[in-house]
Amino acid sequence: MGSVVSRMAGEREGCEIVAGLDRCEIGCKYPVFPSAEMCDIPADVIIDFSHPSVLSGIIALSKETSTSLVIATTGYSDAQISTIREAAEQIPIFFTFNMSLGINLMTGLAAIAAKVLGGQFDIEIVEKHHNRKIDAPSGTALMLADALGNALQYKPVYTYDRHGCREKRKPNEIGIHSVRGGAIVGEHEIIFAGQCEEVTLAHRAYSKDVFAAGALSAGIFMKGKQPGLYDMKNLIESE
């Protein structure tokens, strides 16, 4: 993702990458530091497409330099998400589980469908990603499940694995299933299964460019923002 963001920033007016963070030495037109603590180049925004393990260092750099932060990494624990929310009280943070405009539209449509179909239809989520993705289920799948749960009149239970569970499916379950293989960029499907009909919402990303474009748009949006927690809804409403 770093190379994709770098390429697309060079093609987009108003964007310039002044520094990078990477454990490995890579050939770039800008300096690359092995850790956030070593970066001493000022910037308007930090865009993080990396790994949950570096969260504390990225937040510390953002606080120390009063720089807006766009977090596009997934796989965070509940404790880390709480850390992000607490940090947003001091610094401006843009945080979403998916930088795609289409996915965020799907999230809104899912909530509408849940209000109409909830209680009458079983709900299952299937997500597919490439074989190098570490976290499962995807952060986007959980974001979709939370959107569904907030719209339902009952509190759902997330079921991640039916293997060895020899019992009838409970009405309040939301099944979440992960597929890992090949070079799948990202696919998410929500199935509303009724007795005599089925409704499906689906999104497929064919290139990582869609996520990089969203992150750069978020970066431009976050320049000069006041401390607080921002997301894709704020970005969409600003356009």
N, C-alpha and C positions, 0 to 999 in steps of 0.2 A: 504493500500500500504506500510505503514511503516513496518509492520510485514513481508510482502513478501520480501521487500528489505533486511531486517535484516536477514531473513532465507537464501536468495540466496547469500548474501555477505559472510556468513559463509561457503558456499559450493564452493566459487570461490577463486582460488589462486590469491594472490596479493591484496585482499580486506580485510579490517578490519574496523568495525564500532567502533569508540572510544567514541562517545557520541550521544545522541538523544535529540530531542525537542518534547515535548508533554504536553498538558495542564493537562492530567491525569497521575496519578502514575501508571506505568506499570512495570511488572517484566522483567527486561533485565539484561544481563551480563555486560552492560555498563551503566554509569550514564545517567539519563534522566532529562533534565532541562525544567521547565514550560515555559520559554521564551528565545528568542535568546540573550537578554541582559544579562542573567544569565550564559550563557555558557562560561566557561573559559578554555576549553580543546582544544589545537591546533589540526588542521587536515589539510589534503592536499586538500580536496574537501568537499563542503556542497551540499547534494542532498535534494531538497525540493519537497516533495509530500504532500502538506498540503492544504492550503486555501488562496485565494487572500488577505485576511485581514492581513496576517502576512508578506506580501511582504516587507514592509519598514524595519521591524526588521531584516529580513534575509539579505537584501542588506546592512544594516548598519553593521551587524556582518561580512559580507564578506569584506567590505571596511576596517573595523577596524583591521581585522586580515590578510588582503591581501590573502584571501583564494578564490580559484576558486569556482564558483557557478553553479550548474546544476539545472535549474528550470523545473520541470515536472508537475507543477500545471496548471490547466486550469481555465477559467472563469474570466480572467482579463479584466478590462475595457480598452478602448483605452488610457486613461491617464496612467494607470499602465504599459501598454506595452511601452509607451513612456518613463516612468521612467526606465524600464529595459534597453532600448536602450541607454539612457543617462548614466546609471550606467556602462554600458559596455565600456565606454570611460576611466574608471578608474580601472575596475576589469575585469577578464576573466569570461564571462557568457556563458553557454550553454543553449539555449532556443529553445524549439520546442513544438508544441501542442500535439505531440504524439511520444512516445519513441519506437514504434514498427518499425522494419526494413521493414516489409511488407507494413505498411501504407505509409511510405515514398517512397517506390517503387511505390505504387498506385498513389501517388501525381505526380510523374514524368510521369507515363503512362496517367494520366488524362490530363496533359498539352499537351501531344502529340495528344491525341484524340480530344481535344478542337481545336487544330490547323487544324486538318483534317476535323472535323465534324461541327465546329462552323459556325453558320449562316444558317445551313441546318437542324440541329437537336435541339429540345428543351432539356434543361438540368435540371434535378432534382436530389437532394441529399436527401437520407433518412438515418438517423442515429438512432441507438437503444442502450439504456443503461439501467442499473439496476434502480430500483425505488428509490435509495438513492442519485442518482446524482443530484446535485443542479442546475448547469448551463444548459441552452438550448438555442440555439443549442450547440452541443459540440464544443470545440475548434478545434477538428480535422475536423469537418464538415466545419467550417469557413476556416481552412487551405486549404482544398480541393477546396472550392469555390474561394478563392483568387488565387490558382494555375490555376484554370480554367479561371478566369477573366484576369489574366496576359497573358494568351496564346490566348485569343480571340481578334479579330480585332475591337470589339466594347466594350464599358464599360457596364458591366452587372448590373442589379438591383437585389438585393437579396429580395426574397419574402418569408416571414416566416409563414404567415397565410393567407389562402385563404377564411377563414370563413367570410361570409358576403360580400365578394368581388364578386359581380355578374357582371363580365365582362370577355371578352375574354382574354386569356393569352397573354401577350406581348412577342414578339420574343426575347427581350433582358433580359428576366427574368431568374434567376437561383432560382428554388424553393428549400427551405431547410426545411425539416420536421423532427421532433423529436418524438421518441417513448420512453416511460419510463415504465419499468415493470420487476418484478421478479428479477432475478440475472443475467441478460444479461451483459456480461463483456464488450462488445463493438462490434457493427456492423456498417459498413459504406458502402453505395451503391451509385454509381453514374449512373444515367440512361440517356442515349442519345437517345431520342425518335424521329425517323424520320417518314416520311409518309408511308413507306413500310417496314421499318426494325427498330430494336432496338439494341443498344449496351449497355452492362452493365459491369461496373467494381465493384467488391465487395471485401470486406475484413471482416473477422470475427475473433475476438480474443476469444479463448476458455479458457484462463487462464490469470490472472493478472501477471503471471510470465514473460510474454513477455515484459511487460512494465518495470518491475524491472530489467530484464536483460539488456534492452536498457539503463536504467539510470545508471547502474553500468559500462557498457561499456563507456558511456559518462564521468563518473567520472574518470575512468582510463585515458581516452583520455585527460581530462582537467588538469591533474596534471602538474603543472609547466608552464602552458600556460601564454602568455602575455595578457594584457588587450585587450578586443575585444568581439564581439558577434559571437558565434559559433552555428552551428546547426547540424542536422543529416547528411547533405550533407558533411560537413567537416569531420565528423567521418567516413563515408563510404569511402571517398576518401583517408583517412589515412591508411586504412587496405589493 
